[in-house]
Amino acid sequence: NTLFLADDFGTGNKLLQGIGSSILIIPGILASVDRAYNDTYAIVTYPVLDHKLTRNVSSLVLDKGAALEGGEPLIKTTLMSWIDTDNNGRITKKEMLGKYTVLTHEPIGKGEVIVLSDPSVFINAMGNLDDKWNNRMFVHNVISSNEHLLFDQSNSRTADTNGYSMIFQNLRNAPVSSLIFVSVLLLVLFLIFQKKIL
């Protein structure tokens, strides 16, 4: 089994610690001179080890990713990168240039833990970047790397919905019996109001 964790705020550290992983998500946003577009935080990263997730991936763009410690690095930033502790987009005396890990893995029991420091790699905008970056291929590799794939978004921003999106999410997650009951109820109400109008 493989556990793939995509987290940039460090909230996944409790999960990693709980399963006995040595991987740690470091607080702070990575910045780099090697960037996509004119955004210090849209950093270009590169594979450093052949792995099923890095196959046919020559570069990966992150948006406000974090640095990782521990495990065996799969993708790193270039040497011209830093953790922007003061969030000013520039390197300062307190910050150190260096190569930072953004994708790492380690064996745990009979399985593997893989950690990516930027979940935004999976949003549509990041998948539709210029073809010179291989974000789409990376996502393809993640999806096709396991026969059975389960997503847990309970702690993501998409889990906290309101308005119409909440209605659709509740409908999607409702048991079939509940949907049938609501459909019959709506049909009965429609017929009652139809007769009153006529």
SETORGU-249030 format. One line per 3 residues: for each residue y, z, x of N, C-alpha, C. Coordinates in pm, 1 decimal, m for minus. Layout:
// SETORGU-249030
Y Z X Y Z X Y Z X ~ ...;
// end
This chain:
// SETORGU-249030
m119.1 0.0 82.9 0.0 0.0 0.0 124.9 0.0 86.9 ~ 228.3 m60.5 33.5 355.9 m66.7 103.7 465.0 m7.1 15.9 ~ 545.6 79.2 73.9 665.1 130.5 7.0 783.9 63.8 73.4;
861.1 m11.4 m4.8 981.0 m78.1 44.8 1100.4 m6.7 m16.2 ~ 1184.2 50.0 68.2 1301.6 123.9 22.3 1427.1 52.8 70.7 ~ 1515.6 17.3 m22.6 1644.9 m42.4 11.6 1752.6 56.6 m29.7;
1820.8 114.9 67.5 1918.8 220.2 40.3 2026.0 217.1 148.2 ~ 2151.8 225.9 106.3 2260.7 226.4 204.0 2343.2 354.3 201.0 ~ 2313.3 445.3 110.6 2392.2 568.0 100.6 2319.6 690.2 154.7;
2195.1 674.5 193.5 2122.0 786.5 250.9 2052.4 874.6 150.0 ~ 2061.1 840.1 20.9 1992.5 921.1 m79.5 1841.3 907.5 m67.7 ~ 1795.0 801.3 m4.7 1651.8 781.4 15.6 1593.8 869.3 124.5;
1678.9 939.5 199.0 1628.9 1025.3 306.9 1534.7 1133.6 255.3 ~ 1561.8 1186.7 135.8 1472.7 1288.4 78.9 1334.3 1230.5 52.9 ~ 1330.6 1110.1 m0.7 1202.8 1043.2 m25.6 1128.9 1019.5 104.9;
1198.8 967.4 204.4 1136.6 940.2 334.3 1083.4 1068.3 397.3 ~ 1160.5 1173.8 390.7 1116.9 1302.1 446.0 995.5 1354.0 369.2 ~ 996.5 1336.0 237.9 887.9 1384.5 153.8 754.2 1318.5 181.1;
756.5 1193.1 226.4 629.9 1124.8 256.0 593.7 1133.7 403.9 ~ 673.0 1206.9 479.1 641.9 1227.6 620.5 688.2 1116.9 712.2 ~ 788.1 1040.9 670.6 839.8 931.6 752.4 940.4 984.1 854.5;
944.8 917.9 969.1 1043.4 952.9 1072.1 1172.4 872.5 1056.5 ~ 1175.1 779.7 960.6 1291.6 693.0 940.9 1403.9 771.5 873.8 ~ 1526.2 746.7 921.1 1643.6 816.4 869.7 1755.3 715.3 845.1;
1819.5 724.6 729.1 1934.6 640.2 696.6 2059.9 715.8 739.3 ~ 2134.5 657.2 832.6 2252.6 721.7 889.5 2373.5 697.6 798.9 ~ 2446.9 802.6 761.7 2566.5 783.3 679.1 2671.5 699.4 752.6;
2742.7 617.3 678.6 2847.7 533.6 736.2 2817.6 386.7 717.8 ~ 2921.3 307.0 711.4 2908.0 162.8 691.7 2908.0 92.3 826.1 ~ 2813.3 m0.2 842.9 2810.0 m80.9 965.1 2917.8 m188.7 959.2;
2982.7 m210.3 1070.7 3082.0 m316.6 1085.7 3044.6 m395.7 1210.6 ~ 3093.8 m518.5 1219.1 3057.9 m601.1 1334.2 3159.6 m712.3 1356.3 ~ 3168.2 m753.7 1481.5 3245.8 m872.2 1515.7 3166.9 m995.2 1472.7;
3033.6 m986.9 1476.5 2945.2 m1095.4 1433.3 2926.9 m1082.2 1282.2 ~ 3012.2 m1152.0 1208.6 3014.5 m1133.0 1064.4 3015.8 m1265.9 990.4 ~ 2981.2 m1256.2 864.5 2989.6 m1372.2 776.8 3127.0 m1369.0 711.7;
3192.0 m1482.1 708.3 3323.5 m1491.1 646.9 3423.5 m1403.0 721.5 ~ 3528.6 m1362.7 655.8 3631.3 m1283.3 722.6 3623.5 m1138.7 673.8 ~ 3504.8 m1082.7 679.9 3481.2 m947.6 630.1 3404.3 m869.2 735.7;
3466.9 m767.5 789.6 3406.2 m686.3 895.5 3274.0 m624.8 852.2 ~ 3257.4 m602.5 721.8 3137.1 m536.6 671.7 3028.1 m634.0 628.2 ~ 3057.8 m763.0 621.4 2956.6 m864.5 591.0 2895.9 m908.7 723.9;
2806.4 m826.1 775.5 2756.3 m845.5 911.9 2633.5 m935.8 915.6 ~ 2623.2 m1011.8 1023.2 2507.0 m1097.1 1046.1 2411.5 m1021.2 1137.4 ~ 2285.8 m1013.1 1095.6 2183.7 m940.6 1171.0 2070.3 m1036.2 1206.4;
1987.0 m995.0 1303.2 1884.4 m1085.6 1354.8 1750.7 m1014.4 1373.1 ~ 1640.6 m1085.2 1341.4 1507.7 m1027.1 1363.3 1482.2 m999.9 1511.2 ~ 1413.5 m889.6 1538.4 1377.3 m854.1 1675.9 1225.8 m843.2 1691.4;
1151.9 m860.8 1581.0 1006.4 m848.7 1584.0 947.4 m938.9 1476.5 ~ 837.4 m1005.7 1509.9 768.8 m1089.4 1411.9 696.3 m999.4 1311.9 ~ 719.5 m1023.7 1184.9 661.5 m943.6 1077.2 657.8 m1032.6 953.3;
576.6 m997.5 855.3 568.9 m1079.6 734.1 704.7 m1093.5 663.8 ~ 792.9 m996.9 679.4 924.3 m1004.9 614.8 1026.0 m1085.7 694.6 ~ 1002.8 m1103.1 823.5 1097.7 m1178.4 906.4 1052.2 m1322.5 930.2;
939.8 m1360.5 872.8 888.3 m1496.2 891.2 988.3 m1598.7 836.7 ~ 1024.3 m1695.7 917.7 1121.0 m1801.6 883.9 1261.6 m1748.1 854.5 ~ 1291.1 m1630.0 902.1 1424.8 m1571.3 887.3 1487.8 m1564.6 1025.9;
1593.0 m1643.7 1047.7 1660.2 m1640.1 1177.8 1781.0 m1546.9 1175.3 ~ 1834.1 m1520.1 1054.5 1945.2 m1425.7 1041.0 1950.0 m1375.2 897.2 ~ 2011.2 m1259.6 881.3 2023.7 m1196.8 749.9 2163.1 m1135.9 740.7;
2234.1 m1163.5 632.0 2368.3 m1108.6 612.8 2359.6 m985.4 523.5 ~ 2421.6 m877.8 569.3 2430.8 m754.7 491.0 2575.2 m733.9 447.5 ~ 2593.4 m661.8 339.3 2727.0 m627.6 291.5 2736.5 m476.3 280.5;
2803.3 m416.2 374.9 2819.9 m270.2 380.5 2686.9 m198.5 397.2 ~ 2606.1 m247.6 488.4 2479.6 m182.3 519.2 2500.3 m57.9 603.9 ~ 2393.5 16.4 620.5 2395.8 138.1 702.2 2305.2 117.9 822.7;
2311.9 209.0 916.3 2223.1 206.3 1033.2 2099.9 291.1 1003.0 ~ 1989.2 255.4 1066.5 1864.0 328.4 1050.3 1817.0 381.1 1184.5 ~ 1750.9 494.8 1182.3 1684.7 548.4 1301.9 1538.2 567.2 1268.6;
1453.9 553.6 1370.3 1311.4 577.7 1352.6 1235.4 452.3 1314.9 ~ 1104.1 464.1 1318.0 1019.5 350.4 1288.0 1026.0 245.8 1397.3 ~ 970.1 130.3 1368.3 974.0 17.4 1461.4 1071.7 m85.9 1406.1;
1183.5 m111.2 1475.6 1285.7 m202.7 1424.7 1233.1 m344.6 1403.9 ~ 1273.8 m404.5 1291.3 1240.3 m543.5 1260.6 1363.5 m632.9 1266.9 ~ 1477.5 m580.5 1221.8 1603.9 m655.2 1225.2 1713.4 m561.3 1274.2;
1799.4 m614.9 1364.1 1909.6 m535.5 1420.0 2039.7 m614.5 1415.0 ~ 2148.5 m541.7 1433.0 2279.7 m603.8 1448.3 2291.5 m655.0 1591.8 ~ 2402.1 m722.5 1619.6 2430.3 m761.7 1757.5 2496.3 m644.4 1829.5;
2514.6 m659.3 1957.5 2575.5 m556.0 2041.4 2719.9 m524.8 2000.4 ~ 2784.8 m619.1 1934.2 2925.2 m602.5 1895.1 2937.7 m540.2 1755.4 ~ 2858.1 m436.7 1729.2 2857.7 m369.6 1599.2 2881.3 m220.5 1617.8;
2926.1 m153.9 1511.5 2952.1 m10.3 1517.5 2940.7 49.8 1377.7 ~ 2922.2 182.2 1373.3 2927.2 254.7 1246.5 3073.2 292.1 1225.3 ~ 3132.9 236.8 1121.3 3276.2 254.0 1096.2 3300.6 387.1 1024.8;
3305.1 494.3 1101.6 3315.8 629.1 1045.1 3449.6 656.4 976.7 ~ 3554.7 585.1 1017.9 3685.1 606.9 955.0 3719.5 498.1 852.5 ~ 3626.8 405.6 828.2 3641.4 300.7 725.8 3769.4 218.2 737.7;
3809.0 188.2 861.9 3930.0 107.2 879.0 3898.7 m37.1 919.0 ~ 3770.7 m69.8 936.3 3733.0 m206.4 970.2 3754.7 m243.8 1115.3 ~ 3797.6 m147.5 1198.7 3822.0 m173.9 1340.8 3748.4 m70.2 1424.4;
3711.5 m110.5 1545.0 3646.6 m17.6 1637.9 3752.8 78.3 1692.5 ~ 3722.0 205.8 1694.4 3813.8 305.9 1748.9 3742.4 385.7 1857.9 ~ 3815.5 474.3 1922.9 3759.7 551.9 2035.2 3637.7 634.4 1995.6;
3634.3 681.9 1873.9 3524.8 768.3 1829.4 3398.1 690.4 1793.2 ~ 3409.3 558.6 1784.6 3296.5 475.2 1741.8 3238.3 399.4 1860.7 ~ 3106.2 380.5 1858.6 3038.1 316.6 1972.2 2981.5 180.9 1934.3;
3009.5 81.0 2019.3 2947.6 m49.7 2002.4 2800.6 m39.7 2039.6 ~ 2718.4 m114.9 1969.0 2576.3 m115.3 2002.1 2495.7 m193.0 1900.3 ~ 2368.2 m210.8 1931.9 2274.7 m274.0 1838.7 2219.9 m165.2 1747.1;
2231.6 m188.7 1617.3 2185.1 m91.1 1519.2 2074.5 m152.7 1433.7 ~ 1974.3 m74.5 1406.7 1862.7 m120.0 1324.4 1904.3 m120.0 1178.1 ~ 1868.7 m228.7 1106.0 1897.4 m236.6 962.5 1770.4 m256.6 879.8;
1661.2 m295.0 944.4 1530.4 m305.9 878.8 1427.1 m251.5 975.9 ~ 1349.6 m154.3 930.1 1249.8 m91.4 1016.5 1124.5 m61.2 935.5 ~ 1016.1 m36.6 1004.9 892.3 m3.1 934.2 810.3 93.5 1017.7;
717.2 162.1 950.2 623.5 249.3 1020.0 501.3 270.8 932.0 ~ 386.0 289.5 996.1 265.7 319.9 917.2 269.7 464.6 868.9 ~ 227.9 484.5 746.1 212.8 618.6 688.8 75.6 619.4 621.6;
m13.1 702.3 670.2 m148.6 704.8 615.5 m213.2 568.7 630.6 ~ m263.3 513.5 520.2 m325.1 380.4 522.4 m227.5 272.6 476.1 ~ m101.3 308.8 463.9 m1.5 214.4 416.5 111.2 194.7 515.3;
219.3 138.6 464.5 335.1 107.4 547.8 462.2 140.0 470.2 ~ 559.5 195.5 538.9 692.2 218.7 482.0 787.6 121.2 549.1 ~ 863.4 48.4 467.6 963.9 m44.7 518.0 1097.4 m2.0 458.1;
1199.5 10.4 541.6 1331.3 52.7 493.2 1435.2 m52.0 532.3 ~ 1512.6 m95.6 433.2 1625.6 m186.3 452.0 1751.6 m108.2 418.5 ~ 1852.9 m120.2 501.5 1973.4 m38.3 483.6 2079.6 m101.6 394.1;
2043.6 m202.7 316.1 2141.1 m263.9 226.0 2072.1 m325.4 104.6 ~ 2073.2 m256.6 m9.6 2009.4 m311.8 m128.5 2081.9 m433.6 m185.7 ~ 2206.8 m456.1 m147.3 2280.3 m570.2 m202.8 2223.1 m704.1 m157.1;
2131.9 m703.5 m61.3 2065.2 m827.3 m20.1 1996.6 m892.2 m140.5 ~ 1960.5 m811.1 m240.6 1885.0 m860.8 m354.8 1971.8 m908.3 m471.1 ~ 2103.7 m898.8 m460.7 2187.6 m947.4 m570.3 2208.3 m1097.8 m555.2;
2238.5 m1164.2 m666.4 2250.8 m1309.8 m667.0 2352.3 m1361.8 m566.4 ~ 2466.5 m1297.0 m556.2 2571.3 m1344.8 m465.4 2522.8 m1349.4 m321.0 ~ 2441.6 m1253.9 m281.1 2391.2 m1251.3 m143.2 2279.7 m1354.1 m123.1;
2206.4 m1385.7 m227.6 2101.2 m1486.8 m217.4 2156.1 m1627.4 m212.9 ~ 2277.6 m1644.8 m262.1 2338.2 m1777.5 m268.3 2434.2 m1804.9 m153.7 ~ 2420.5 m1732.4 m44.3 2505.6 m1755.5 72.4 2470.7 m1888.2 137.6;
2553.5 m1930.2 228.2 2531.9 m2051.4 306.3 2389.8 m2054.0 362.5 ~ 2330.2 m2173.1 368.1 2192.0 m2187.6 415.5 2171.9 m2149.8 561.8 ~ 2280.1 m2138.9 638.9 2261.8 m2101.0 779.6 2215.2 m1956.5 792.2;
2230.7 m1878.5 685.4 2176.7 m1742.4 682.2 2056.6 m1743.9 589.5 ~ 1959.1 m1665.8 620.3 1830.8 m1675.7 550.2 1805.4 m1562.8 451.1 ~ 1907.3 m1521.6 379.1 1889.6 m1414.8 280.6 1786.5 m1451.6 174.1;
1795.0 m1574.0 124.1 1701.0 m1616.9 19.7 1557.7 m1613.8 71.4 ~ 1534.9 m1659.1 193.6 1400.2 m1657.7 251.4 1350.7 m1514.1 268.5 ~ 1439.2 m1424.8 309.5 1401.1 m1284.8 325.4 1355.3 m1226.5 191.9;
1432.1 m1250.7 86.0 1394.6 m1200.3 m46.8 1261.0 m1260.9 m89.4 ~ 1242.6 m1389.3 m63.8 1113.9 m1454.3 m93.1 999.9 m1383.9 m19.3 ~ 1021.5 m1352.3 106.9 918.2 m1283.4 185.3 886.1 m1146.1 127.0;
988.0 m1074.2 83.3 965.3 m941.3 24.0 882.0 m955.0 m102.8 ~ 919.9 m1049.7 m187.8 850.7 m1066.6 m315.8 707.8 m1115.4 m296.4 ~ 686.7 m1205.9 m202.8 553.1 m1263.5 m185.2 465.2 m1185.1 m88.0;
516.7 m1077.1 m31.4 438.5 m1004.0 69.6 327.4 m918.6 9.9 ~ 335.7 m889.6 m118.1 233.6 m808.1 m183.6 194.1 m871.6 m316.1 ~ 65.5 m859.8 m347.8 15.6 m917.1 m472.1 74.8 m845.7 m593.7;
86.6 m714.6 m584.5 142.3 m634.7 m693.9 274.2 m575.1 m646.7 ~ 378.0 m596.7 m725.4 511.0 m551.2 m686.6 571.9 m472.8 m802.1 ~ 612.8 m350.5 m775.9 676.9 m266.3 m876.3 817.1 m232.3 m829.1;
914.5 m240.2 m920.5 1052.5 m205.8 m888.0 1089.6 m75.9 m957.8 ~ 1155.3 12.0 m886.3 1208.5 134.6 m945.2 1359.1 130.9 m927.4 ~ 1429.8 113.0 m1037.5 1575.4 108.2 m1033.2 1636.6 232.7 m1095.0;
1558.4 337.2 m1111.2 1607.7 455.5 m1181.0 1725.0 521.1 m1109.9 ~ 1737.7 500.8 m980.8 1849.3 559.3 m907.0 1952.0 455.7 m864.9 ~ 1943.7 336.1 m922.4 2037.7 231.2 m884.6 2155.7 228.7 m980.7;
2257.6 155.2 m944.1 2374.0 142.3 m1031.3 2339.2 67.8 m1159.2 ~ 2236.4 m19.5 m1155.6 2197.4 m92.3 m1276.3 2122.6 m3.3 m1373.7 ~ 2078.1 112.7 m1330.9 2008.8 204.8 m1421.3 2106.6 274.9 m1513.7;
2232.5 282.5 m1476.2 2333.8 349.3 m1556.7 2412.9 243.1 m1631.6 ~ 2366.0 210.1 m1751.5 2430.1 103.6 m1827.2 2492.4 159.5 m1953.9 ~ 2584.4 82.9 m2009.3 2641.8 119.9 m2137.6 2675.2 m7.3 m2212.8;
2715.4 6.3 m2338.0 2751.1 m109.3 m2417.5 2631.6 m197.5 m2447.3 ~ 2655.4 m329.5 m2449.1 2549.7 m424.2 m2483.3 2434.4 m420.1 m2383.9 ~ 2464.6 m400.7 m2257.6 2356.4 m398.2 m2159.1 2262.2 m281.5 m2184.5;
2314.5 m168.5 m2235.7 2228.4 m55.0 m2268.3 2135.1 m91.3 m2383.9 ~ 2186.6 m162.9 m2482.8 2103.6 m205.0 m2596.2 1990.0 m293.3 m2547.4 ~ 2022.6 m392.6 m2463.8 1919.1 m482.5 m2413.6 1818.0 m409.1 m2326.4;
1864.8 m316.9 m2245.0 1772.8 m241.2 m2160.4 1679.6 m155.5 m2245.5 ~ 1733.4 m91.4 m2349.1 1649.2 m9.6 m2436.7 1549.6 m95.1 m2513.6 ~ 1591.6 m212.0 m2559.4 1498.7 m301.9 m2627.4 1386.6 m346.2 m2534.3;
1423.6 m378.0 m2412.8 1324.2 m424.1 m2316.3 1223.1 m314.9 m2283.5 ~ 1267.1 m190.7 m2280.1 1179.3 m80.2 m2241.8 1110.1 m13.4 m2359.9 ~ 1145.8 m51.7 m2482.4 1088.2 12.6 m2600.6 944.1 m33.3 m2623.1;
859.9 55.3 m2676.7 723.0 15.2 m2711.0 725.8 m88.3 m2823.2 ~ 623.1 m169.8 m2831.7 615.3 m276.4 m2931.3 622.1 m218.0 m3072.3 ~ 556.5 m105.0 m3095.9 557.2 m44.1 m3229.8 699.2 m8.9 m3273.6;
780.8 38.4 m3182.6 920.1 70.5 m3215.9 998.6 m55.1 m3250.7 ~ 974.9 m162.3 m3176.3 1044.3 m288.0 m3203.9 1004.0 m343.5 m3339.7 ~ 875.7 m333.4 m3374.3 829.0 m380.6 m3504.9 893.4 m298.0 m3615.9;
896.4 m166.1 m3599.2 957.1 m77.8 m3698.9 1104.2 m112.5 m3720.8 ~ 1179.2 m127.8 m3613.7 1321.6 m160.8 m3624.5 1339.7 m297.4 m3689.8 ~ 1255.5 m394.3 m3657.1 1264.1 m528.3 m3716.6 1239.7 m523.3 m3866.7;
1136.5 m449.3 m3909.8 1106.7 m435.9 m4052.8 1222.1 m365.5 m4123.8 ~ 1275.8 m260.9 m4062.9 1388.5 m187.8 m4121.1 1509.5 m279.1 m4138.5 ~ 1540.6 m358.6 m4038.6 1653.1 m452.2 m4047.8 1629.3 m558.0 m4155.1;
1505.5 m604.6 m4168.5 1471.6 m703.1 m4270.6 1490.5 m643.6 m4410.2 ~ 1444.7 m520.4 m4431.6 1460.9 m452.9 m4560.6 1609.1 m435.6 m4592.4 ~ 1687.5 m389.8 m4496.0 1831.9 m374.3 m4517.4 1897.9 m507.5 m4550.8;
1857.1 m612.0 m4483.7 1911.4 m745.3 m4509.7 1881.1 m787.8 m4653.0 ~ 1756.4 m767.1 m4697.9 1717.4 m806.2 m4833.3 1792.4 m724.8 m4938.5 ~ 1811.7 m595.6 m4914.1 1885.5 m511.0 m5008.6 2029.7 m559.1 m5021.2;
2095.9 m583.1 m4908.9 2235.2 m628.0 m4913.3 2246.9 m770.3 m4967.2 ~ 2147.2 m851.0 m4947.7 2146.6 m988.1 m4998.0 2145.2 m985.0 m5150.7 ~ 2063.5 m895.9 m5209.4 2054.6 m886.0 m5355.1 2185.2 m833.1 m5413.6;
2251.0 m738.2 m5344.3 2376.7 m682.4 m5394.3 2487.6 m786.6 m5393.8 ~ 2485.2 m875.3 m5297.7 2589.0 m978.2 m5287.2 2571.7 m1082.1 m5396.8 ~ 2447.5 m1116.9 m5428.5 2420.3 m1217.8 m5530.9 2440.4 m1157.1 m5666.3;
// end
